[in-house]
Amino acid sequence: MDDTVQRDGQRADAVLAAVDPAMAQILADERRRQTEQINLIASENTVSAAVLRASGSIFTNKYAEGYPGRRYYAGCEHVDRAERLAQQRARELFPGAEHVNVQPHSGSQANQAVQLAVLEPGDTILSMDLSQGGHLSHGHRLNLAGKLYRIVSYGVDRETERLDYDAIAEIARRCRPKLIIAGASAYSRVIDFAAFARIAEEVGALLLADIAHIAGLVATGLHPSPLPHADFVTTTTHKTLRGPRGGMILCREKFAKAIDRAVMPGLQGGPLCHQIAARAVAFREALTESFARYQRRIVETAAALAAALDRHGFRIVSGGTDNHLFLLDLRPRGLTGKVAEAALERAGIICNKNLIPYDPETPFVTSGIRIGTPTVASRGMDVDDMQRIADWIATVLEAPEDTERAERVRAEVARFAAAHPIAESYLEEAPVS
């Protein structure tokens, strides 16, 4: 299979090079960058050749406004099959999902669809503050949600840097939200969805669980599922799910029509049929035991990398991690996230600057960086490799302006990364179910 995939890829590269050599060179350069660097961005991953093939498939030619069996265009019989297959596999991945919509172009649009389906302008949303680990689409003032709805925020305890559910309940009692959003983009601890459900029930709110970051962990039982507790569950299909870029909504059956109408025609027209096909492929891969092993490796490598950096004297926000990511507080080092991100990139280590709880810096500077292991785990790097990566991070950040040091580390990183190629196939056996 790998030989066939490689030959197909080479033929496709040759066709592109003949038609558009400039773009072919850009893509070749990006592949080289991804291959030679260590990617620690928590929201990124590397997909299989099968997912790439479906993503670049003939379905890119097809318009299919509407839903399976109810399209506004003819010629949709095979699109219908692909979308139903994606829905079926999503239900297998997330038991308890009564209705599945795989059409959102992104996780943000999935969140917007839920909001559009059940809220009126001016209604109150209670959600995690962006500066404390939340997401833009949960109600940042510059996001559409922040412009349409009244946003009340909760955060983490200043001392523990963890969610305080009693404090969140008290905020909910005061603001009486119509929708509570549970979920984060920079929170390294288990989220207690049952506790959020109890809060929502007490104040008469609906509950949306955004599992964009932890969907792979939820699907394999490494993080408690929100499905028994939430009215709506949204996710991206990349990140830990290791699929193509896109979004998905799982919800109770009573909200199915409202959700479908909110997605289309409420927020978008024709779905991206090629991406839906690629999601179906990724979901099949996620139903394998190899995927479950991969998710365990994500969690194990994240914990090992956090522990190794702790031994180097770095402060880990909340003291560690239960999932695929963690935050480094760089203030004890006298560094900003902006400086650290740039220094590490020069050394071939890719991460992103990130606000930490109660950060005195702006989002463009920040006091921290966010580190995640989905991509390094996909490339077969294991717990033992995390010490080496931590050593490189420490070496670079001891002298972030030392370009010669960065170049030495970059050469070591490139040699190490070459021994862990980007995989062409992740489907090692038949689905578990």
C-alpha positions in Angstrom: 0.0 0.0 0.0 2.8 2.4 0.9 4.5 1.9 -2.5 1.2 2.6 -4.3 0.6 5.7 -2.3 4.0 7.0 -2.9 3.7 6.4 -6.7 0.3 8.1 -6.8 1.7 11.0 -4.9 4.7 11.3 -7.2 2.4 11.3 -10.2 0.2 14.0 -8.6 3.3 16.1 -7.8 4.5 15.8 -11.4 1.1 16.9 -12.8 1.1 20.0 -10.5 4.7 20.8 -11.3 3.8 20.8 -15.0 0.8 23.0 -14.6 1.9 25.4 -11.8 5.6 25.1 -10.9 5.4 28.0 -8.5 2.7 26.4 -6.3 4.4 23.0 -6.7 7.5 24.5 -5.2 5.6 26.1 -2.3 4.0 22.8 -1.4 7.3 21.0 -1.7 8.9 23.6 0.7 6.0 23.2 3.1 6.4 19.4 3.1 10.1 19.8 3.8 9.3 22.2 6.6 6.9 19.9 8.3 9.3 17.0 7.8 12.4 18.7 9.2 10.8 20.4 12.2 9.2 19.3 15.5 5.6 20.5 15.6 4.3 21.1 19.2 1.2 23.1 18.2 -1.6 21.5 20.1 -4.3 22.1 17.5 -2.4 20.6 14.5 -1.7 17.1 13.3 -0.7 15.1 10.3 -3.3 13.1 8.3 -2.9 9.9 6.5 -2.5 9.5 2.7 -6.0 8.0 2.6 -7.5 11.2 4.2 -5.4 13.4 1.8 -6.7 11.3 -1.1 -10.3 11.8 -0.2 -9.8 15.5 0.6 -8.4 16.0 -2.9 -11.0 13.8 -4.6 -13.5 14.2 -7.4 -16.1 15.3 -4.8 -14.5 18.8 -5.0 -16.4 19.2 -8.2 -19.9 18.7 -6.6 -22.4 21.1 -5.2 -24.8 19.5 -2.7 -26.8 22.1 -0.8 -29.2 20.5 1.6 -28.9 17.1 3.3 -29.0 13.4 2.2 -32.2 12.7 0.4 -33.1 16.4 0.5 -30.7 18.2 -1.9 -31.3 21.3 -4.0 -29.1 19.8 -6.8 -29.4 16.7 -8.9 -26.6 14.1 -9.1 -26.1 13.8 -5.3 -26.6 10.1 -4.9 -23.0 9.4 -4.1 -22.5 12.5 -2.0 -25.5 11.2 0.0 -23.8 7.9 0.5 -20.6 9.6 1.7 -22.3 11.9 4.1 -24.4 9.1 5.6 -21.3 7.1 6.0 -19.6 9.9 7.9 -22.6 10.3 10.1 -22.8 6.6 10.8 -19.1 6.4 11.8 -19.4 9.5 13.9 -22.2 7.8 15.9 -19.9 4.8 16.4 -17.1 7.0 17.6 -19.3 8.9 20.0 -22.0 6.6 21.4 -25.1 8.4 22.5 -25.1 10.9 19.7 -28.7 11.0 18.6 -28.2 13.4 15.7 -25.0 14.2 13.7 -24.3 17.1 11.4 -20.9 16.8 9.5 -21.3 19.8 7.3 -19.8 22.7 9.3 -16.7 24.1 7.6 -15.0 24.6 11.0 -15.4 24.2 14.8 -16.2 27.9 15.0 -19.1 27.6 12.6 -20.3 24.5 14.5 -20.4 26.7 17.7 -22.1 29.5 15.8 -24.7 27.1 14.4 -25.7 26.0 17.9 -25.9 29.6 19.1 -28.1 30.5 16.0 -30.3 27.5 16.6 -31.3 28.2 20.2 -30.5 31.8 21.0 -31.9 35.2 20.2 -29.6 38.3 20.0 -29.0 39.6 23.5 -29.4 36.3 25.2 -26.8 35.4 27.8 -24.0 32.9 27.2 -21.7 31.7 30.1 -18.4 30.6 28.8 -14.7 30.3 29.6 -12.8 33.5 29.1 -10.3 33.5 26.2 -7.5 34.7 28.4 -8.2 31.8 30.8 -8.1 29.1 28.2 -11.4 29.5 26.3 -11.9 30.0 22.5 -12.8 33.0 20.4 -16.1 31.5 19.2 -17.2 31.2 22.8 -17.9 34.9 23.0 -14.8 37.1 22.5 -15.9 40.7 22.0 -14.5 40.7 18.4 -16.1 37.4 17.5 -19.6 37.2 16.1 -20.8 35.6 19.3 -19.5 38.6 21.3 -21.3 41.0 19.0 -24.7 39.2 19.1 -25.0 37.9 22.6 -24.4 39.0 26.2 -21.3 37.1 27.3 -20.5 36.4 30.9 -17.2 34.6 31.5 -15.8 32.2 34.0 -12.1 31.3 34.5 -9.8 29.2 36.6 -8.9 29.5 40.2 -6.0 31.9 40.6 -4.1 29.5 43.0 -4.8 26.1 41.4 -5.3 27.3 37.8 -8.1 24.8 37.5 -11.8 25.1 37.0 -13.7 25.9 40.2 -17.2 24.4 39.6 -18.7 26.0 42.7 -17.5 29.4 41.5 -18.9 28.7 38.1 -22.3 27.7 39.6 -22.4 31.0 41.6 -21.8 33.0 38.4 -24.5 31.1 36.6 -27.0 31.8 39.4 -26.3 35.5 39.1 -26.4 35.8 35.3 -29.0 33.1 34.5 -27.6 32.2 31.1 -29.6 30.6 28.3 -26.5 28.7 27.1 -23.5 27.4 29.0 -20.4 26.5 27.0 -18.0 23.9 28.5 -14.7 23.5 26.7 -11.4 25.1 26.1 -8.5 25.6 23.7 -5.7 25.9 26.4 -6.8 23.9 29.5 -4.7 20.9 30.4 -7.0 19.3 33.0 -10.0 17.0 32.8 -13.3 18.9 32.3 -16.1 17.7 34.5 -19.0 17.7 32.0 -21.4 16.2 34.6 -20.7 19.2 36.9 -21.5 21.6 34.1 -24.7 19.7 33.4 -25.8 20.1 37.1 -25.1 23.8 36.9 -27.1 24.1 33.6 -30.0 22.2 35.1 -30.1 24.3 38.2 -30.3 27.6 36.2 -32.4 26.3 33.3 -29.7 26.7 30.7 -28.8 24.5 27.7 -25.3 23.0 27.7 -22.9 23.0 24.8 -19.7 21.0 25.2 -16.9 22.0 22.8 -14.5 19.1 22.6 -12.5 20.3 19.6 -9.2 19.7 21.3 -10.0 16.5 23.1 -12.3 14.7 20.7 -9.8 11.9 20.0 -9.4 11.4 23.8 -13.1 11.3 24.3 -13.6 8.8 21.4 -11.1 6.4 23.0 -12.3 6.8 26.6 -9.2 8.7 27.8 -11.4 11.7 28.7 -15.0 11.5 30.1 -17.6 11.9 27.3 -20.0 14.9 27.4 -22.6 12.9 25.4 -24.6 11.8 28.5 -24.7 15.3 29.8 -24.7 17.9 27.1 -27.5 19.1 24.8 -25.0 19.8 22.1 -21.4 18.6 21.4 -19.2 20.4 18.9 -15.8 19.5 17.6 -13.3 20.0 14.9 -12.3 17.0 12.9 -8.6 17.6 12.9 -6.5 18.2 16.1 -6.6 14.9 18.1 -9.1 13.3 15.8 -6.4 13.4 13.1 -8.8 14.1 10.2 -9.2 16.9 7.7 -10.0 20.4 8.7 -13.7 20.9 9.5 -16.4 20.8 12.1 -19.1 18.6 13.4 -22.2 18.9 15.7 -23.7 16.1 17.8 -27.0 16.8 19.5 -30.1 15.5 21.0 -32.8 14.5 18.5 -35.2 17.2 19.6 -32.7 19.8 18.3 -31.9 18.1 15.0 -34.1 20.2 12.8 -33.0 23.5 14.4 -29.3 22.5 14.1 -29.6 21.5 10.5 -31.4 24.7 9.6 -28.8 26.8 11.4 -25.9 25.1 9.5 -27.7 25.3 6.1 -29.1 27.8 5.1 -28.4 29.7 8.3 -24.6 29.9 8.1 -23.4 28.3 4.9 -24.6 27.0 1.5 -23.1 24.0 -0.2 -21.1 21.7 2.0 -17.5 20.8 1.2 -18.2 17.3 -0.1 -14.6 16.3 -0.5 -13.9 17.2 3.1 -17.0 15.3 4.3 -15.6 12.2 2.4 -12.2 12.8 4.1 -13.9 13.0 7.5 -15.5 9.6 6.9 -12.1 8.1 6.1 -10.6 9.7 9.3 -13.5 8.4 11.4 -12.9 4.9 10.1 -9.2 5.2 11.0 -10.3 6.4 14.5 -12.3 3.2 15.0 -9.2 1.1 15.1 -7.1 -0.2 18.0 -4.1 1.5 16.5 -5.9 4.9 16.9 -6.6 4.0 20.6 -2.9 3.3 21.1 -2.1 6.5 19.4 -4.3 8.5 21.7 -2.6 6.8 24.7 0.7 7.9 23.3 -0.5 11.5 23.0 -1.4 11.6 26.7 1.8 9.8 27.8 4.1 12.0 25.7 2.4 15.2 26.9 2.8 14.2 30.5 6.5 13.1 29.9 7.3 16.4 28.1 5.7 18.5 30.9 7.7 16.5 33.5 10.9 16.9 31.6 10.5 20.7 31.3 9.6 20.8 35.0 12.9 19.2 35.7 14.6 22.0 33.7 12.9 24.5 36.1 10.1 25.6 33.9 6.7 26.4 35.5 3.9 24.3 34.1 0.5 26.0 34.5 -1.7 24.0 36.9 1.3 21.8 37.7 0.9 19.4 34.8 -1.5 17.9 32.2 -4.2 15.3 31.9 -4.6 15.6 28.2 -2.6 16.5 25.0 -1.4 19.9 25.9 0.0 22.2 28.6 1.1 25.8 29.1 4.5 27.1 30.1 4.6 30.2 32.3 7.8 32.0 31.1 7.7 34.9 33.6 10.2 33.3 36.0 12.6 33.2 33.1 12.0 36.9 32.2 10.7 35.9 28.8 7.5 36.5 26.8 5.7 34.0 24.7 6.4 36.1 21.6 10.2 35.9 22.2 10.1 32.2 23.0 8.0 31.3 20.0 10.4 33.1 17.7 13.5 31.6 19.3 12.1 28.1 19.1 11.0 28.5 15.5 14.6 29.4 14.6 15.7 26.1 16.1 13.1 24.1 14.2 10.7 23.7 17.1 7.2 25.0 16.4 4.8 26.1 19.1 2.6 29.1 19.7 2.6 31.9 22.2 -0.4 31.8 24.5 -2.0 33.7 27.3 -1.7 32.1 30.7 -4.4 32.6 33.4 -4.3 36.2 34.7 -1.7 37.1 32.2 -0.4 40.7 32.4 0.7 40.7 28.8 -1.4 41.3 25.7 -2.5 38.4 23.3 0.1 39.5 20.9 2.9 39.2 23.4 1.7 36.8 26.2 3.6 35.4 29.1 3.4 31.8 28.0 3.6 29.2 25.2 1.2 26.3 24.5 2.7 22.9 23.9 1.0 19.8 22.5 1.9 16.4 21.4 -0.6 15.2 18.7 1.8 15.6 15.8 4.9 14.2 17.5 2.9 11.2 18.6 1.6 10.7 15.1 5.2 10.6 13.9 6.0 7.8 16.4 7.9 9.8 18.9 7.6 8.3 22.3 8.0 9.0 26.0 11.8 8.6 25.9 12.0 11.1 23.1 10.4 13.8 25.2 13.5 14.3 27.3 15.5 15.2 24.2 12.9 17.7 23.0 12.8 19.2 26.5 16.6 19.5 26.5 16.4 21.4 23.2 13.7 23.7 24.4 15.7 24.5 27.5 18.9 25.0 25.5 17.2 27.5 23.2 15.4 29.4 25.9 18.4 29.8 28.1 19.7 32.2 25.4 16.8 33.0 23.0 18.8 35.6 21.0 21.7 33.3 20.4 21.3 32.5 16.7 24.3 30.2 16.5 22.9 28.1 19.3 19.6 28.0 17.5 21.2 26.8 14.4 23.1 24.0 16.2 19.8 22.8 17.7 18.0 23.2 14.4 20.5 20.8 12.8 20.0 18.3 15.6 16.3 18.6 15.3 16.3 18.0 11.6 18.3 14.8 12.0 16.0 13.6 14.7 12.9 14.5 12.8 14.2 12.7 9.7 14.1 9.5 11.7 10.4 10.0 12.4 8.8 10.6 9.0 5.3 11.8 8.4 3.3 8.6 8.1 1.6 7.7 4.8 -0.9 5.3 6.4 -2.5 5.0 9.9 -5.0 2.3 9.2 -3.2 -0.8 10.5 -6.2 -3.1 11.0 -10.0 -3.3 10.6 -12.2 -1.0 12.7 -12.8 -2.1 16.3 -16.6 -2.0 16.0 
